[in-house]
Amino acid sequence: MMDYIYLDNAATSFPKPESVLVEVADIMRTRGGNPGRGSHRLSIEASRVIFSTREALAKLLNARDATRIAFTKNATEAINIVLKGLLQSGDHVVTSAFEHNSVARPLKALEGRGVEVSYLKGDTPGFVTPKEVLGALRENTKLVTIVHGSNVFGTIQPIAEIGAVLKDKDVVFMTDAAQTVGALNVDVVEMNVDVLVGTGHKALFGPQGTGFLFVREGLSVPPLIDGGTGEVDEAILMPDVYEGGTMNTPGIGGLGAGINFVTETGIEKIRAHEVSLLRRLISGLSEIDGVSIIGPMEAEERVALLCFNIDGHDPQEVGVTLDEKYALLTRSGIHCSPGAHRTAGSFPLGAIRVSPAYFNTEEEMDTFINAVKEISKGGI
């Protein structure tokens, strides 16, 4: 029995399903060979782990060719592969003003090397429209990259609609789906994306140190790292081109078990439960004097996270109090997205973020709301 309530799932999901723990341990005990680096039985078994997870992820994303998915150590690495491999001096990028630092920081570095970047402001709830994206395109636009689910506003961007208006344009369209894969139905065909990046340790319930990159057929992006893959000198193809070095077989196997948990449980069921928790949070927090919520007030327009502030209270102090006094584990600060907080007007202190998930309950939401009520009345 845990003596705390974990509400930081937007950072990393916890607890993990038992099947994930069992799979990781079993791989470490019985299938610990190096995948793709030998022909003996343990190497072959390890390769099967990688293969089966890739196939499961491809099915989840409706990627018709599983080899178009490469595993990385996290979404940040996948994003860097694309941005630093694709963009050159003189290229133009369109993005939002509230991307995660995994996008914002590489773009800032690339600006110093001659890449031009346009930052769409969106609106206060954190939405970007297809019209706004189209209006920002230039003759030298090489890439459009828009986060699917904001880790501050919580907004679910209209990626399919944006992808549709870009389909006939000579630009690459990428989305950061770290907060959405496993939580929403994410279909790379329906979304018309050229590139999708994600992580395994959030809504897919996999271990930390697992991420992935989908690149559509016909698009080539130079790798960030060379070497450690294959046995010949000829051109290395997907997915091996991005998987240099020894793979994280236990982690990827655990990710496979997490994907299986999501598909067997049903994304619709997971989403319905999380929306119910969000509704309870929005309703309860809205009734507390001095509490201001960032982002849309409709639960259906959000991923399962909510940022808020309490008038006269430092969000970091609130976060510490929630942990130490109430055993409620949240996250406070700028959440690796200062641009989002600038747009929301909560920079530089940021906000308190509560992010429930499938294993949380409505009773836990009530406990959290009551704690915020006490804090708002001076309970720090």
VEXDREN-2710 file (C-alpha; in Angstrom, 1 decimal):
% VEXDREN-2710
k/r/px/py/pz
1/MET/0.0/0.0/0.0
2/MET/1.5/3.3/-1.1
3/ASP/1.5/6.1/1.5
4/TYR/1.3/8.8/-1.2
5/ILE/-0.8/9.6/-4.2
6/TYR/1.2/9.9/-7.5
7/LEU/-0.1/12.7/-9.8
8/ASP/2.9/13.4/-12.0
9/ASN/2.1/11.1/-14.9
10/ALA/2.8/13.7/-17.5
11/ALA/6.4/13.5/-16.5
12/THR/6.5/9.7/-16.3
13/SER/3.7/7.2/-15.6
14/PHE/3.8/5.4/-12.3
15/PRO/3.0/2.7/-11.2
16/LYS/3.7/0.5/-14.2
17/PRO/1.5/-2.4/-15.0
18/GLU/2.7/-5.7/-13.5
19/SER/3.1/-7.1/-17.0
20/VAL/5.8/-4.5/-17.7
21/LEU/7.7/-5.3/-14.6
22/VAL/7.5/-9.1/-15.3
23/GLU/8.7/-8.7/-18.9
24/VAL/11.7/-6.5/-18.1
25/ALA/12.8/-8.9/-15.4
26/ASP/12.3/-12.0/-17.6
27/ILE/14.3/-10.5/-20.4
28/MET/17.2/-9.7/-18.0
29/ARG/17.0/-13.3/-16.7
30/THR/16.4/-15.4/-19.8
31/ARG/16.9/-13.3/-23.0
32/GLY/19.9/-11.2/-22.2
33/GLY/21.8/-11.5/-25.5
34/ASN/22.8/-8.6/-27.8
35/PRO/20.1/-8.1/-30.5
36/GLY/21.3/-8.3/-34.0
37/ARG/24.9/-8.9/-33.0
38/GLY/25.1/-12.7/-33.2
39/SER/23.5/-15.8/-34.5
40/HIS/23.3/-17.7/-31.2
41/ARG/20.0/-18.3/-29.5
42/LEU/20.1/-15.5/-26.9
43/SER/20.9/-12.9/-29.6
44/ILE/18.1/-14.2/-31.7
45/GLU/15.7/-14.1/-28.7
46/ALA/16.7/-10.5/-28.0
47/SER/16.1/-9.6/-31.6
48/ARG/12.6/-11.1/-31.4
49/VAL/11.9/-8.7/-28.4
50/ILE/12.8/-5.7/-30.6
51/PHE/10.9/-7.0/-33.6
52/SER/7.7/-7.8/-31.6
53/THR/7.7/-4.4/-29.9
54/ARG/8.2/-2.6/-33.2
55/GLU/5.3/-4.5/-34.8
56/ALA/3.0/-3.7/-31.8
57/LEU/3.9/0.0/-32.0
58/ALA/3.4/0.1/-35.7
59/LYS/-0.1/-1.4/-35.3
60/LEU/-0.9/1.1/-32.6
61/LEU/0.1/4.0/-34.8
62/ASN/-1.3/2.5/-38.0
63/ALA/2.1/2.6/-39.5
64/ARG/1.8/0.3/-42.5
65/ASP/5.5/-0.5/-42.5
66/ALA/7.0/-1.3/-39.1
67/THR/10.5/-0.7/-40.4
68/ARG/9.7/3.0/-40.6
69/ILE/9.8/3.1/-36.8
70/ALA/13.1/3.4/-35.0
71/PHE/13.7/3.1/-31.3
72/THR/15.6/5.9/-29.5
73/LYS/16.4/6.5/-25.8
74/ASN/13.7/9.1/-25.6
75/ALA/11.6/11.6/-27.6
76/THR/14.3/14.3/-27.2
77/GLU/16.8/12.2/-29.0
78/ALA/14.3/11.5/-31.8
79/ILE/13.5/15.2/-32.1
80/ASN/17.2/16.1/-32.3
81/ILE/17.7/13.4/-35.0
82/VAL/15.1/15.1/-37.2
83/LEU/15.9/18.8/-36.6
84/LYS/19.6/18.5/-36.8
85/GLY/19.6/16.0/-39.7
86/LEU/17.0/17.8/-41.8
87/LEU/17.6/21.5/-41.4
88/GLN/20.4/23.5/-42.9
89/SER/21.3/27.2/-43.1
90/GLY/18.7/29.1/-45.1
91/ASP/15.9/26.7/-44.2
92/HIS/12.8/28.0/-42.5
93/VAL/10.8/26.3/-39.8
94/VAL/7.3/27.0/-38.5
95/THR/6.5/25.9/-34.9
96/SER/4.5/27.1/-31.9
97/ALA/5.6/29.4/-29.1
98/PHE/4.8/26.7/-26.6
99/GLU/6.8/23.7/-27.6
100/HIS/8.7/21.6/-25.1
101/ASN/12.3/22.5/-24.7
102/SER/13.1/19.2/-26.6
103/VAL/12.0/21.2/-29.7
104/ALA/12.6/24.8/-28.6
105/ARG/16.3/24.3/-27.6
106/PRO/17.5/22.5/-30.7
107/LEU/15.7/25.1/-32.9
108/LYS/17.4/27.9/-30.9
109/ALA/20.8/26.3/-31.5
110/LEU/20.0/25.9/-35.2
111/GLU/19.0/29.6/-35.4
112/GLY/22.6/30.3/-34.5
113/ARG/23.6/28.3/-37.6
114/GLY/21.4/30.2/-40.1
115/VAL/18.1/28.4/-39.8
116/GLU/15.1/30.7/-39.7
117/VAL/12.2/30.0/-37.2
118/SER/8.7/31.4/-37.0
119/TYR/7.0/30.9/-33.6
120/LEU/3.2/30.8/-33.8
121/LYS/1.6/32.5/-30.8
122/GLY/-1.7/30.6/-31.0
123/ASP/-4.3/31.8/-28.5
124/THR/-4.6/31.9/-24.7
125/PRO/-6.0/28.3/-24.3
126/GLY/-3.0/27.2/-26.4
127/PHE/-4.4/26.2/-29.7
128/VAL/-2.8/26.6/-33.2
129/THR/-5.1/26.7/-36.3
130/PRO/-4.4/25.4/-39.8
131/LYS/-4.9/28.9/-41.1
132/GLU/-2.3/30.2/-38.8
133/VAL/0.2/27.6/-40.0
134/LEU/-0.5/28.3/-43.6
135/GLY/-0.1/32.0/-43.1
136/ALA/3.4/31.4/-41.7
137/LEU/4.8/29.4/-44.7
138/ARG/7.5/30.9/-46.9
139/GLU/9.2/29.7/-50.1
140/ASN/12.1/28.4/-48.0
141/THR/9.9/26.6/-45.4
142/LYS/11.4/23.1/-44.9
143/LEU/9.6/21.9/-41.7
144/VAL/6.5/22.5/-39.7
145/THR/6.6/21.1/-36.2
146/ILE/3.6/21.3/-33.8
147/VAL/3.3/19.5/-30.4
148/HIS/0.3/17.2/-30.4
149/GLY/-0.6/17.6/-26.7
150/SER/0.9/20.6/-24.7
151/ASN/2.5/19.6/-21.5
152/VAL/1.5/23.0/-20.0
153/PHE/-1.9/24.0/-21.6
154/GLY/-2.9/20.4/-22.0
155/THR/-4.4/21.3/-25.3
156/ILE/-4.8/18.7/-28.0
157/GLN/-3.8/20.3/-31.3
158/PRO/-5.7/19.7/-34.5
159/ILE/-2.8/17.8/-36.0
160/ALA/-4.9/16.0/-38.6
161/GLU/-6.4/19.2/-39.9
162/ILE/-3.0/20.9/-40.0
163/GLY/-1.6/17.8/-41.8
164/ALA/-4.4/18.0/-44.3
165/VAL/-3.6/21.6/-45.4
166/LEU/0.1/20.8/-45.6
167/LYS/-0.3/17.6/-47.5
168/ASP/0.2/19.2/-50.9
169/LYS/2.9/21.6/-49.7
170/ASP/6.6/20.9/-50.2
171/VAL/7.3/20.8/-46.4
172/VAL/7.9/18.2/-43.8
173/PHE/5.3/18.0/-41.1
174/MET/6.4/16.7/-37.7
175/THR/4.5/16.3/-34.4
176/ASP/5.8/15.7/-30.9
177/ALA/3.3/13.1/-29.5
178/ALA/5.1/12.4/-26.2
179/GLN/1.9/13.2/-24.3
180/THR/-0.6/11.5/-26.6
181/VAL/0.6/8.1/-27.8
182/GLY/-1.2/5.6/-25.6
183/ALA/-3.6/8.3/-24.3
184/LEU/-5.4/9.1/-27.5
185/ASN/-5.9/7.4/-30.8
186/VAL/-2.9/8.4/-32.8
187/ASP/-3.0/7.4/-36.5
188/VAL/0.0/8.5/-38.6
189/VAL/-2.1/8.1/-41.8
190/GLU/-5.1/10.0/-40.7
191/MET/-2.9/12.7/-39.2
192/ASN/-1.0/13.2/-42.5
193/VAL/2.3/13.5/-40.6
194/ASP/5.7/12.9/-42.2
195/VAL/7.4/12.4/-38.8
196/LEU/6.1/11.5/-35.4
197/VAL/8.2/11.3/-32.3
198/GLY/7.1/9.8/-29.0
199/THR/8.2/8.3/-25.7
200/GLY/7.6/5.0/-24.0
201/HIS/7.6/6.0/-20.3
202/LYS/4.4/8.1/-20.2
203/ALA/1.0/7.0/-21.5
204/LEU/2.4/3.7/-22.9
205/PHE/3.5/2.7/-19.4
206/GLY/6.9/1.5/-20.5
207/PRO/10.3/2.0/-18.8
208/GLN/12.2/5.2/-18.9
209/GLY/14.9/5.3/-21.5
210/THR/12.6/4.3/-24.3
211/GLY/11.5/6.5/-27.2
212/PHE/10.7/6.2/-30.9
213/LEU/10.7/7.9/-34.3
214/PHE/8.3/7.3/-37.2
215/VAL/9.5/8.6/-40.6
216/ARG/7.2/8.1/-43.5
217/GLU/8.3/6.1/-46.6
218/GLY/10.1/8.2/-49.1
219/LEU/11.5/10.7/-46.6
220/SER/15.2/10.5/-45.7
221/VAL/16.7/12.1/-42.6
222/PRO/20.5/11.8/-41.9
223/PRO/21.2/10.1/-38.6
224/LEU/22.6/11.9/-35.6
225/ILE/24.9/9.0/-34.7
226/ASP/26.9/6.8/-37.1
227/GLY/28.4/3.4/-36.4
228/GLY/27.6/0.4/-34.3
229/THR/25.1/-1.1/-36.7
230/GLY/25.3/-3.7/-39.4
231/GLU/28.3/-5.6/-40.8
232/VAL/28.8/-4.0/-44.3
233/ASP/29.8/-0.6/-45.6
234/GLU/26.8/-0.1/-47.9
235/ALA/24.0/2.4/-47.1
236/ILE/22.2/1.5/-43.9
237/LEU/18.4/1.7/-44.1
238/MET/15.5/2.2/-41.7
239/PRO/15.3/1.5/-38.9
240/ASP/19.0/0.5/-38.4
241/VAL/20.2/3.9/-39.5
242/TYR/18.9/5.4/-36.3
243/GLU/19.7/2.5/-34.0
244/GLY/23.5/2.5/-33.8
245/GLY/25.0/0.7/-30.8
246/THR/23.5/-1.9/-28.5
247/MET/19.8/-1.6/-28.1
248/ASN/18.0/-1.2/-24.8
249/THR/16.4/-4.7/-25.1
250/PRO/14.9/-4.9/-21.5
251/GLY/13.5/-1.4/-21.9
252/ILE/12.0/-2.0/-25.4
253/GLY/10.6/-5.3/-24.2
254/GLY/9.0/-3.5/-21.3
255/LEU/7.6/-1.0/-23.7
256/GLY/6.1/-3.8/-25.7
257/ALA/4.4/-5.0/-22.6
258/GLY/3.1/-1.5/-21.9
259/ILE/1.7/-1.2/-25.5
260/ASN/0.0/-4.6/-25.0
261/PHE/-1.5/-3.3/-21.8
262/VAL/-2.9/-0.2/-23.5
263/THR/-4.3/-2.2/-26.5
264/GLU/-5.9/-4.9/-24.3
265/THR/-7.4/-2.3/-21.9
266/GLY/-8.5/-0.1/-24.8
267/ILE/-7.5/3.5/-25.5
268/GLU/-11.2/4.5/-25.4
269/LYS/-11.6/3.1/-21.9
270/ILE/-8.4/4.7/-20.7
271/ARG/-9.4/8.0/-22.3
272/ALA/-12.9/8.0/-20.8
273/HIS/-11.5/7.4/-17.3
274/GLU/-8.9/10.2/-17.6
275/VAL/-11.5/12.6/-19.0
276/SER/-13.7/11.8/-16.0
277/LEU/-10.8/12.6/-13.6
278/LEU/-10.1/15.9/-15.5
279/ARG/-13.7/17.0/-15.3
280/ARG/-13.6/16.4/-11.5
281/LEU/-10.4/18.4/-11.2
282/ILE/-11.6/21.3/-13.4
283/SER/-14.9/21.5/-11.5
284/GLY/-13.3/21.3/-8.1
285/LEU/-10.4/23.7/-8.6
286/SER/-12.6/26.2/-10.4
287/GLU/-14.7/26.6/-7.2
288/ILE/-11.6/27.6/-5.1
289/ASP/-11.1/31.3/-4.7
290/GLY/-7.8/32.5/-6.0
291/VAL/-7.2/29.4/-8.3
292/SER/-6.5/30.2/-12.0
293/ILE/-6.4/27.3/-14.5
294/ILE/-4.2/27.4/-17.6
295/GLY/-5.6/26.1/-20.8
296/PRO/-9.1/25.0/-21.9
297/MET/-11.9/24.4/-19.4
298/GLU/-13.3/21.5/-21.4
299/ALA/-11.8/18.2/-20.3
300/GLU/-12.3/16.7/-23.8
301/GLU/-9.9/19.3/-25.2
302/ARG/-7.1/18.2/-22.9
303/VAL/-4.6/15.5/-22.4
304/ALA/-4.7/14.3/-18.8
305/LEU/-2.9/17.2/-17.2
306/LEU/-3.8/20.5/-15.7
307/CYS/-1.6/23.5/-14.7
308/PHE/-2.9/26.1/-12.2
309/ASN/-1.8/28.7/-9.8
310/ILE/-3.0/30.0/-6.5
311/ASP/-3.0/33.8/-6.0
312/GLY/-0.3/34.9/-3.6
313/HIS/1.4/31.5/-3.5
314/ASP/4.7/30.5/-5.1
315/PRO/4.0/27.3/-7.2
316/GLN/7.2/25.7/-6.0
317/GLU/6.2/26.2/-2.4
318/VAL/2.8/24.8/-3.2
319/GLY/4.3/21.7/-4.8
320/VAL/6.6/21.1/-1.7
321/THR/3.6/21.5/0.6
322/LEU/1.5/19.1/-1.4
323/ASP/4.2/16.5/-1.1
324/GLU/5.4/17.0/2.5
325/LYS/2.1/17.8/4.2
326/TYR/-0.5/15.9/2.0
327/ALA/1.6/13.1/0.3
328/LEU/0.4/14.4/-3.1
329/LEU/3.1/14.1/-5.7
330/THR/2.8/16.8/-8.4
331/ARG/5.2/18.9/-10.4
332/SER/5.8/22.7/-10.2
333/GLY/7.8/25.2/-12.2
334/ILE/8.0/25.8/-16.0
335/HIS/7.8/22.1/-17.0
336/CYS/10.6/22.4/-19.6
337/SER/8.4/24.8/-21.6
338/PRO/9.1/28.5/-20.8
339/GLY/7.5/29.6/-24.0
340/ALA/4.2/28.0/-22.9
341/HIS/4.3/29.9/-19.6
342/ARG/5.2/33.1/-21.4
343/THR/2.1/32.6/-23.6
344/ALA/0.0/31.8/-20.5
345/GLY/1.3/34.7/-18.5
346/SER/2.8/32.5/-15.8
347/PHE/6.5/33.0/-16.5
348/PRO/8.9/33.0/-14.8
349/LEU/7.5/31.1/-11.8
350/GLY/5.5/28.7/-13.8
351/ALA/2.6/26.7/-12.3
352/ILE/1.6/23.6/-10.3
353/ARG/0.8/20.7/-12.6
354/VAL/-1.4/17.8/-11.7
355/SER/-1.5/14.9/-14.1
356/PRO/-3.6/11.9/-13.2
357/ALA/-3.6/8.7/-15.2
358/TYR/-5.5/5.4/-15.6
359/PHE/-4.6/4.0/-12.2
360/ASN/-5.8/7.1/-10.3
361/THR/-9.3/7.4/-8.8
362/GLU/-12.0/10.0/-8.4
363/GLU/-11.5/9.8/-4.6
364/GLU/-7.8/10.8/-5.1
365/MET/-9.0/13.8/-7.1
366/ASP/-11.2/14.8/-4.2
367/THR/-8.3/14.5/-1.8
368/PHE/-6.2/16.7/-4.1
369/ILE/-8.9/19.3/-4.4
370/ASN/-9.4/19.5/-0.6
371/ALA/-5.7/19.9/-0.1
372/VAL/-5.6/22.8/-2.6
373/LYS/-8.5/24.4/-0.7
374/GLU/-6.6/24.3/2.5
375/ILE/-3.4/25.7/0.9
376/SER/-5.4/28.5/-0.7
377/LYS/-6.6/29.5/2.8
378/GLY/-3.0/29.8/4.0
379/GLY/-2.2/26.2/4.7
380/ILE/1.5/26.5/3.7
END
